[in-house]
Every structure is written in structure tokens, then in C-alpha cells.
Amino acid sequence: MKTPLPNEDLRPTHTPLGVDAERQAKSMRRLRELENRGRRAEYARNDLLYALALSNSLSRPDMGRAIGVSRSRIDQLITHHYELVQGRKAAAAAQQVARHMPSI
């Protein structure tokens, strides 16, 4: 999953003559909001696929039919999500260890 984009004050870099820059900025913020909502929904979907695969409570072909993809795509999504979760856990553990290491 792509991480959500930062919530920042977006401003257009190009404003054609006669176009309201504030309206452009509002449109940019709306686009950012929709993109981040999609990214969070994708993460939630993949997290559910991963949980269902771990619990063997729904077959991969049925997961695929539910979201309109093949079983092999489901396997890819589950693998990618597993790697993402493991990477985040490893990074969090490394940060925790680094906080407790004596400075040299």
C-alpha cells in the first residue's frame, strides 16, 4: 500500500488567466482527500484478505470473486500485504531498540 499523502496546504503552481487560485487549491485538497481515502480503503481490504487467508475462513477463489480478480492476484495481494506488515513491525522494533541503545 502506498502511504497516505501528507495533509498540507496545497497551492496550484499554474493558474491560467481568469481562473481562481483558491478554487484550484480547494480542488487540489479534494483530490488529495479522495486519494488518501482510496489508499486507506486498499490497506483495509488487503488487511482483511490477509486475515481471511491466515484463518482459512474463506477460499482464495472466493476472495477473488468477491473483489473481481483472479486467485493469483489474491495471492499477490496477500504476499504484498504480509511483506508490508512485516516491514513495519521490523521498523518499529528497530526504533524501539535504537531508543534504548547507549550513545557512544
C-alpha angles and dihedrals in degrees: 000000000000111000115248115269116251120269100242138149101271119204128182118252093204124039115179118221111281096018119118110240091205091056089050090051090050090051090049091052090049091051090049091050092051092047092051091047089054092049092051091047091051090052092049091049093049091045089055092047089051093049092047091050092049092050095042087225096133129028120243092239089054091048088051093050090049093057099028101250137110126266090251090056089051089053089051093049092049092048092048092048092048090053091048093051093046091048092052092048091050092049091049091049091049091051091049092051091046091055091056098044116106115245114245 
